[in-house]
């Protein structure tokens, strides 16, 4: 059961009609956030109140201590509740009574008169945090969208998604309303980061500014916060629902001998039946799963767990799933992005290949990941992992393409992967997103990923992180100040052709020609004609054009090239920089001319040699000498070229 739902659970005895219940009015002490699953009641009857565990997660959530580390944490309190009814009454009323008692305990939290210990602060010594979360996804919505019913919480400072593996600190979570408004109450004093994730939206959110709650209780209003999902373009196709769970996929009927009738009428709990992983062999006796985008239905044609094939004699072989999809007008010189979200993984590796299932080296491969054991524990999710994979356009085809997902390094029926959504998006410019996971020179862990790598030490350091995601243009208020300077540098996946590199140099040559820098290097160029001819050939042709051409070419270059995303990004970038440089070279002499009216001050190569501070000092000295009547200013104030 997930922590957010584990508020009351227990047993009912029919004779006598007695109920025994474990009530947990707050989840603040529990590890792993609101959707961390754990054990509840066992046959016996036994009731468990799990304060911390690695169930469904693995050793990532194990509490580790450094030598000499001081640490303390209050677990609980929890409330043990017993009730009874006369034997002639319906004993199920005991359950209704237990739920009422649970509501009473929640309303009284944090038990102001329970203890005087400073380790368990009362309500007046706790704080609150409120605000509103919105989503900016310009590929899906024309304007900001409310983060309806988002999970929003405070947890120990750390990377994006680190709340999933936090076991030492306290966590405080709530659900936003329809408009994304949230209020987190009864927060202990301390330092936190604010984290969030939105059902139906891929990835994790983190508010970068640290939040400090100081006693006595303080209230912080964070205003409007914006989440930019890790998307590079509009979605071309998607498999599943971004809900961090595999419950939307096909869950087969159990074997009759293993059927638990309790779940027969609970369609959302079908995955809790035992032995469902073995049904994969029955459904796919020879060939592995093939999913065709546009034809297949994920609720019918995508098995809920990617598991190995039972070959008999206690032998399990790797399986390869296929995703077939069509692409039109593939940009062979561009790049695409394949995104994969995992709801859980257990002691396995995933290989990803494009259009060639026999390629010796996968395009993308993970190391051994996960130790959540969700499949064996009848779970439908564990630790959420999200990956992005860079794909060169030359690896895709016009028409039908196939992605091969191979589950490798397996040896037992419980090793496997639970996928959550799969999506393909087309990046603005030349990109697309599909849906898998990773390790390769061109593969990157998304910034939205959580640091979940099983119990393998040092694996985090061996996986490259992708560059920051580009932020949309329009920004609402109340953003953290550091967000104003975010910029996403596009990935240059391959060396541009020589003609593109040559054209990218032209804007700088134009700036050199039009500015007066060329005048001061003229003596050098006269001794080496071939260099002068090389430098001035294209710019010279442009300057011999009509005067109006020089005035308007920047405008047409910006509209026709810089804004035209059919041209390579690096070329558009250098063209823009060349125009800015040209403008700066022409404006600066004009500014200095206002101060040195007796001479026409030209742009001097000493600007480059002396640096910004040095050249300002140099010009100041020249100005003083000119005012004093000397003629030294002629060293740099030369006559304009004819």
URTA-V692993 format. One record per residue. N is the residue number from 0. PHI is phi in radians with two decimals (999 if undefined). OMEGA is omega in degrees with one decimal (* if undefined). Layout:
n = [N N]
phi = [PHI PHI]
omega = [OMEGA OMEGA]
This chain:
n = [0 1 2 3 4 5 6 7 8 9 10 11 12 13 14 15 16 17 18 19 20 21 22 23 24 25 26 27 28 29 30 31 32 33 34 35 36 37 38 39 40 41 42 43 44 45 46 47 48 49 50 51 52 53 54 55 56 57 58 59 60 61 62 63 64 65 66 67 68 69 70 71 72 73 74 75 76 77 78 79 80 81 82 83 84 85 86 87 88 89 90 91 92 93 94 95 96 97 98 99 100 101 102 103 104 105 106 107 108 109 110 111 112 113 114 115 116 117 118 119 120 121 122 123 124 125 126 127 128 129 130 131 132 133 134 135 136 137 138 139 140 141 142 143 144 145 146 147 148 149 150 151 152 153 154 155 156 157 158 159 160 161 162 163 164 165 166 167 168 169 170 171 172 173 174 175 176 177 178 179 180 181 182 183 184 185 186 187 188 189 190 191 192 193 194 195 196 197 198 199 200 201 202 203 204 205 206 207 208 209 210 211 212 213 214 215 216 217 218 219 220 221 222 223 224 225 226 227 228 229 230 231 232 233 234 235 236 237 238 239 240 241 242 243 244 245 246 247 248 249 250 251 252 253 254 255 256 257 258 259 260 261 262 263 264 265 266 267 268 269 270 271 272 273 274 275 276 277 278 279 280 281 282 283 284 285 286 287 288 289 290 291 292 293 294 295 296 297 298 299 300 301 302 303 304 305 306 307 308 309 310 311 312 313 314 315 316 317 318 319 320 321 322 323 324 325 326 327 328 329 330 331 332 333 334 335 336 337 338 339 340 341 342 343 344 345 346 347 348 349 350 351 352 353 354 355 356 357 358 359 360 361 362 363 364 365 366 367 368 369 370 371 372 373 374 375 376 377 378 379 380 381 382 383 384 385 386 387 388 389 390 391 392 393 394 395 396 397 398 399 400 401 402 403 404 405 406 407 408 409 410 411 412 413 414 415 416 417 418 419 420 421 422 423 424 425 426 427 428 429 430 431 432 433 434 435 436 437 438 439 440 441 442 443 444 445 446 447 448 449 450 451 452 453 454 455 456 457 458 459 460 461 462 463 464 465 466 467 468 469 470 471 472 473 474 475 476 477 478 479 480 481 482 483 484 485 486 487 488 489 490 491 492 493 494 495 496 497 498 499 500 501 502 503 504 505 506 507 508 509 510 511 512 513 514 515 516 517 518 519 520 521 522 523 524 525 526 527 528 529 530 531 532 533 534 535 536 537 538 539 540 541 542 543 544 545 546 547 548 549 550 551 552 553 554 555 556 557 558 559 560 561 562 563 564 565 566 567 568 569 570 571 572 573 574 575 576 577 578 579 580 581 582 583 584 585 586 587 588 589 590 591 592 593 594 595 596 597 598 599 600 601 602 603 604 605 606 607 608 609 610 611 612 613 614 615 616 617 618 619 620 621 622 623 624 625 626 627 628 629 630 631 632 633 634 635 636 637 638 639 640 641]
phi = [999 -1.26 -1.00 -1.10 -1.77 -1.50 -1.76 -2.59 -2.77 3.03 -2.26 -2.15 -1.75 -1.40 -2.48 -1.36 -1.37 -2.25 -1.96 -2.20 -2.24 -1.92 -1.93 -2.11 -1.28 -2.44 -1.82 -1.09 -1.57 -1.38 -1.54 1.44 1.51 -1.25 -1.85 -1.13 -1.58 -2.69 -1.41 -2.18 -1.90 -1.96 -1.08 2.95 -1.42 -2.30 -1.95 -1.94 -2.10 -1.44 -1.35 -2.72 -2.88 -1.86 -1.04 1.18 -2.20 1.78 -1.22 -1.01 -1.68 -1.21 -1.44 -2.00 -2.22 -1.34 -1.07 1.38 -1.24 -1.59 -2.73 -2.63 -2.76 -1.66 -1.67 1.61 -1.33 -1.99 -2.10 -1.64 -2.15 -2.06 -2.50 -2.64 -2.44 -1.00 -1.06 -1.35 -1.56 -1.22 -1.25 -1.21 -1.15 -1.10 -1.18 -1.10 -1.16 -1.12 -1.19 -1.13 -1.13 -1.07 -1.10 -1.11 -1.14 -1.09 -1.18 -1.59 -1.12 -1.80 0.91 -1.01 -1.81 -1.25 -2.70 -1.69 -1.14 -1.20 -1.36 -2.27 -1.18 -1.37 -1.07 -1.27 -1.84 -1.92 -2.07 -2.57 -2.34 -2.39 2.88 -2.47 -1.91 -2.17 -2.03 -1.99 -2.30 -1.19 -1.52 -2.02 -2.31 -1.33 -2.42 -1.10 -2.13 -1.15 -1.47 -1.09 1.03 -1.15 -1.50 -2.26 -2.64 -1.90 -2.59 -0.98 -0.99 3.08 -1.17 -0.99 1.39 -1.19 -1.07 -1.14 -2.06 -1.59 -2.13 -1.61 -1.73 -1.70 -2.29 -2.30 -2.19 -2.60 -1.96 -1.26 -1.47 -1.05 -1.71 1.44 -1.30 -2.50 -2.55 -1.85 -1.94 0.96 -1.57 -1.12 -1.10 2.66 -1.79 -2.47 -1.94 -1.69 -2.08 -2.80 -2.59 -2.05 -0.98 1.58 -2.20 -1.37 1.64 -2.12 -2.00 -2.45 -1.49 -1.17 -1.22 -1.26 -1.92 -2.02 -1.75 -2.04 -1.36 -1.15 -0.75 -2.07 -2.11 -2.03 -1.87 -1.47 1.25 -1.62 -1.95 -2.08 -1.92 -1.81 -1.01 -1.30 -2.16 -1.84 3.10 -1.17 -1.29 -1.53 -2.77 -2.57 -2.02 1.70 -2.16 -1.25 -2.18 1.11 -2.50 -1.74 -1.16 -1.38 -1.46 -1.24 -1.96 -1.33 -1.25 -1.34 -1.13 -0.95 -1.30 -1.97 -1.20 -1.85 -1.14 -1.03 -1.73 -1.10 -1.72 -1.83 -1.08 -1.33 -1.98 -1.02 -1.14 -1.36 -1.15 -1.46 1.38 -1.14 -1.08 -1.24 -1.25 -1.04 -1.06 -1.21 -1.39 -2.27 -1.17 -2.07 -1.74 -1.36 -1.07 -2.21 -2.04 -1.88 -1.12 1.66 -2.05 -1.32 -2.11 -1.13 -1.32 -2.10 -1.97 -2.02 -1.10 -1.16 -2.36 -1.51 -2.14 -1.29 -1.62 -1.37 -1.66 1.51 0.97 1.02 -2.03 -2.25 -1.87 -1.06 -2.17 -2.17 -1.61 -2.12 -2.08 -1.82 -2.66 -1.85 -2.26 -1.92 0.93 -1.16 -1.44 -1.18 -1.68 -1.63 -2.45 -2.14 -2.25 -1.84 -1.94 -2.34 -2.05 -1.94 -1.43 -2.99 -2.60 -2.48 0.80 -2.58 -2.30 -2.03 -1.92 -2.15 -2.24 -2.06 1.09 -2.55 -1.21 -1.73 -0.97 -1.09 -1.93 -1.07 -1.10 -2.66 -2.63 -1.53 -1.41 -1.17 -2.14 1.33 -2.68 -1.46 0.99 -1.14 -1.12 -1.17 -1.62 1.05 -1.68 -2.07 -2.83 -2.51 -1.49 -1.42 -2.25 -2.28 -2.20 -2.17 -2.20 -1.46 -2.20 -1.25 -1.03 -1.21 -1.55 -1.94 -2.11 -1.25 1.84 -1.39 -2.17 -2.35 -1.76 -1.90 -1.89 -1.89 -1.49 -2.11 0.99 -2.05 -2.80 -2.51 -1.20 -1.68 -1.43 3.06 -2.32 -1.86 -1.46 -1.95 -1.45 -2.17 -2.52 -2.09 -2.16 -1.80 -1.22 -1.10 1.89 -2.71 -2.31 -2.50 -2.12 -2.04 -2.59 -2.17 -2.50 -2.99 -3.12 -3.00 -1.02 -1.74 -1.91 -2.37 -1.34 -1.18 -1.10 -1.49 -1.30 -1.61 -1.45 -2.02 -2.38 1.11 -1.83 -1.46 -1.22 1.38 -1.17 -1.02 -1.28 -1.64 -1.90 -1.27 -1.79 -1.31 -1.16 -1.00 -1.24 -1.12 -1.70 -1.09 -1.26 -1.44 -2.19 -1.31 -1.27 1.11 -1.52 -1.16 -1.05 -1.20 -1.25 -1.19 -1.94 -1.28 -2.57 -1.77 -1.38 -1.16 -1.36 -1.68 -1.30 -2.61 -1.20 -1.13 -1.11 -1.09 -1.22 -1.20 -1.16 -1.16 -1.07 -1.17 -1.43 -1.00 -1.00 -1.28 -1.19 -1.09 -1.07 -1.13 -1.22 -1.23 -1.28 -1.60 -1.07 -1.00 -1.10 -1.43 -1.80 -1.05 -0.98 -1.16 -1.19 -1.17 -1.40 -2.33 -1.04 -1.14 -1.24 -1.08 -1.10 -1.16 -1.24 -1.74 -1.10 -1.24 -1.06 -1.10 -1.09 -1.21 -1.25 -1.43 -1.28 -0.97 -1.05 -1.15 -1.14 -1.11 -1.29 -1.92 -1.16 -1.08 -1.11 -1.22 -1.13 -1.22 -1.21 -1.47 -2.09 -1.06 -1.49 -1.60 -1.38 -1.35 -1.45 -1.02 -1.10 -1.12 -1.21 -1.08 -1.11 -1.22 -1.11 -1.12 -1.14 -1.11 -1.17 -1.15 -1.11 -1.04 -1.07 -1.12 -1.16 -1.50 -1.32 -1.10 -1.06 -1.10 -1.11 -1.19 -1.10 -1.14 -1.53 -2.03 -1.26 -1.37 -2.40 -1.58 -1.36 -1.78 -1.16 -2.01 -1.11 -1.14 -0.94 -1.31 -1.27 -1.57 1.46 -1.09 -1.15 -1.13 -1.24 -1.10 -1.12 -1.04 -1.14 -1.10 -1.12 -1.06 -1.09 -1.12 -1.15 -1.18 -1.09 -1.35 1.65 -1.37 -1.94 -1.21 -1.06 -1.17 -1.03 -2.10 -1.63 -1.54 -1.25 -1.08 -1.18 -1.49]
omega = [178.5 -176.6 -178.0 -179.5 -175.5 -179.8 178.1 177.0 -177.9 -173.7 173.4 173.8 -178.0 -176.9 2.8 -177.9 -176.1 175.3 177.7 -168.9 172.6 -177.5 178.8 -173.8 178.8 178.9 -171.9 -176.8 -175.5 -176.7 167.4 175.0 -169.7 -176.8 173.8 -179.9 177.4 -177.9 -178.9 -176.7 178.4 171.7 -179.1 -4.1 179.6 174.4 178.1 168.2 -173.4 177.3 177.3 179.4 176.5 179.4 177.8 -178.5 -175.2 -172.2 176.9 -176.0 178.0 -179.2 -179.2 -176.6 173.3 -179.7 178.5 -178.4 175.7 -177.4 173.3 -178.4 178.3 175.1 -179.5 2.3 173.8 -173.1 176.4 -172.9 175.9 176.8 178.5 176.3 174.9 -174.0 -177.9 -179.7 179.2 -176.2 177.6 175.2 176.4 178.3 177.7 179.1 179.2 178.8 176.0 179.3 177.0 177.8 177.9 -179.1 178.5 -178.3 -178.4 -179.4 15.9 172.8 -173.5 -175.5 -176.3 -177.1 177.6 -177.9 177.4 -179.5 176.8 -173.8 176.6 -174.4 -177.3 177.4 178.0 -177.5 -179.7 178.7 -179.8 178.8 178.6 178.9 177.4 -178.4 174.7 178.9 -172.5 177.1 -179.8 -174.5 179.0 -178.3 178.1 -179.4 177.6 175.9 -174.4 173.8 177.8 170.1 -176.0 -175.4 174.4 178.2 -177.7 178.2 -179.1 179.4 176.5 178.0 -176.3 178.5 -179.9 -176.6 177.6 179.9 -175.7 -174.4 176.1 177.0 -177.7 -173.4 175.3 174.5 176.5 177.1 -176.0 -178.0 177.0 178.0 -180.0 176.0 179.4 -172.9 175.8 -179.3 176.7 175.7 179.6 179.3 -176.9 160.7 176.1 -179.6 177.8 166.4 -171.1 175.6 -178.2 -179.7 -175.5 173.2 -178.4 175.5 172.7 173.9 -169.7 -177.2 177.7 -179.8 -178.3 175.7 -177.9 176.4 -10.0 -169.3 177.7 178.5 179.4 174.0 -175.5 -178.9 -177.6 176.7 -177.1 176.8 175.4 -179.9 -178.7 -176.8 178.9 -179.1 -179.9 -178.3 174.5 173.5 -177.5 176.0 178.6 -177.9 179.9 -178.1 179.0 -178.0 176.2 -173.6 -177.3 -179.2 -174.5 175.5 -174.1 172.6 -179.8 170.7 -178.4 -178.1 -178.3 -173.3 171.8 -173.3 179.4 -174.2 -177.6 -177.8 178.9 -173.5 180.0 -179.4 -176.8 -177.1 -178.7 176.5 -176.2 172.1 -175.9 -179.1 179.9 -179.2 179.1 178.5 -179.8 -177.0 -179.0 -173.1 -177.5 -176.9 179.6 -174.5 173.6 -178.6 -179.9 -179.8 -179.5 179.2 -178.2 177.6 -172.7 179.4 -178.8 -169.1 178.9 -178.6 -170.5 -177.9 174.4 -172.9 177.4 179.9 177.7 -178.7 -178.4 -179.7 178.7 179.4 -179.2 -175.1 176.5 176.4 -179.6 176.0 -179.9 171.2 179.9 -179.0 -179.4 173.1 176.6 175.2 177.3 176.4 -174.6 179.2 179.9 177.0 -177.6 178.8 177.4 -179.0 179.0 174.8 179.0 174.6 178.4 174.8 179.7 170.7 -179.8 176.2 -179.8 175.6 -179.3 176.4 179.7 171.1 178.4 -176.4 -177.3 -179.4 -176.6 180.0 178.8 173.4 -173.9 -179.8 175.6 166.6 179.2 -173.6 169.3 171.6 -176.1 177.8 -177.6 -177.6 -179.0 -178.0 177.6 179.3 -179.9 174.0 176.8 175.2 -179.1 178.8 -177.3 -178.3 171.5 -177.5 176.9 -177.5 177.0 179.6 -178.5 177.1 179.8 -174.7 167.8 -175.3 -174.3 175.4 178.8 171.9 178.7 178.8 -176.5 175.0 -174.7 -179.9 -177.7 179.4 179.1 -177.6 -173.8 176.1 -177.8 -174.9 168.3 178.7 165.6 -167.0 174.2 -177.9 173.2 176.6 179.8 -175.8 176.5 -177.3 178.0 -169.8 175.9 179.8 174.9 -175.3 175.7 -174.7 -133.6 156.0 -176.7 -179.5 -178.2 -177.6 -176.1 172.8 -177.3 175.0 178.2 -177.2 169.7 -178.2 -175.2 -176.0 -177.8 180.0 -179.3 -178.8 174.5 -177.7 -179.5 -176.7 -175.3 -177.0 -178.3 178.0 -178.5 176.8 179.6 179.4 178.7 -179.1 178.6 -173.8 -174.3 -177.5 175.0 -179.7 174.7 174.8 176.2 -172.3 -178.9 -178.4 -176.8 -173.8 179.3 177.6 -178.5 177.4 -177.9 -179.1 174.2 -169.5 -179.3 -178.4 -179.3 176.7 -173.9 -178.4 176.0 179.5 178.3 179.0 -179.5 178.5 -174.5 -179.3 179.6 177.2 176.5 178.4 179.1 -178.0 -174.0 177.4 -178.8 177.6 -179.9 -178.8 -174.2 174.9 -177.8 179.3 178.6 -177.8 179.6 178.6 -178.8 -173.3 -175.1 177.6 178.6 178.8 -179.5 -176.1 -169.6 -176.1 -179.1 179.3 179.9 177.5 -179.5 -177.2 175.0 175.8 178.7 -176.4 -178.3 -179.2 -180.0 -176.7 -171.6 -174.4 178.8 -179.2 -179.0 177.7 -179.7 -177.9 -172.9 -174.8 -176.0 -178.7 -178.6 -174.2 173.2 176.1 178.4 -176.5 -176.7 179.0 178.1 -179.9 -177.2 176.0 179.4 179.9 177.6 178.8 177.7 178.5 178.7 179.0 -179.6 -179.0 -179.8 -177.2 -172.4 175.9 178.9 179.6 -179.2 179.5 178.8 -179.4 -177.4 -171.5 -175.9 179.9 173.4 -176.9 -179.8 174.8 -171.7 179.8 177.8 173.1 -178.0 -175.2 -175.9 -175.8 -173.6 -177.1 -177.4 -176.4 175.4 178.0 179.8 -179.6 178.7 179.7 178.8 -179.4 -179.7 -179.1 177.9 178.7 179.5 175.0 179.5 -178.7 -174.3 -179.3 -179.1 178.7 -178.4 -177.7 -177.5 179.9 177.1 175.8 175.1 *]
